[in-house]
């Protein structure tokens, strides 16, 4: 039983990491001998009997977290973790994130009901929290939700992602059209130092850059204030606000080469999804140039599209800066 793993090295990759597959979870449950227990304890459970649900939840989670992980899985997890850490001069914190197979059903969603753990360092910490993610399939909240929505327990499984926590030197968005007028020959991006929370709160103004989509050349730009930045502090497992020196404030926070690279991945996202995209990206200070541009998320552009169709967007992305915060602040342990 191997752990399929992928340590990202491309310029347009997500945060470096590896995955523990659903097959690994299934094998653990079988080898631990608790598959039958799970089905029996959940059978005929009344979702309105909170006391009974809590009792079953506690017992199932204890069984999962107390059973040994198969030796081969344990060994390959260590191998993958060490391969990830070997890319950095000193150990970097990681996030351990759960992804249940039933999170995105057509008529029900319980995304977010399973656990995510941040700021983890060391193999022991990581492997323990992988099991804790597995066990979070059986929180009282998750059990009740599945019972009330008639989601069967059979076939339920979980993958776990282990990813380096983003340590953004610069972060931003890029939209593969001009959201003010719908011009699809342009890519418009915004960028600011560190994480995006100060931008969302209006305390800093980001740089704004418009790029020709064909030539990937800057058409125009404006330099924002950017007087402060938020950076993760692994020692305190929190965010620290730092003043940006005047010489950094007065220039664009990304280089021409970085602008071209960001525009290029935005174009590829648009080509892949076949519609204008709103991407979130970060330049990670722990990774070398050429490997440090992380594509955090890509989704259809909605600001101009919603307005053009005559509907009012139900949620303004604030030109995407709130979305930077959601991705980066979650990984930094702030959300």
Order of alpha helices (4+ residues) and beta strands (2+ residues): beta-beta-alpha-alpha-alpha-alpha-beta-beta-beta-beta-alpha-alpha-beta-beta-beta-alpha-beta-beta-beta-beta-alpha-alpha-beta-beta-alpha-alpha
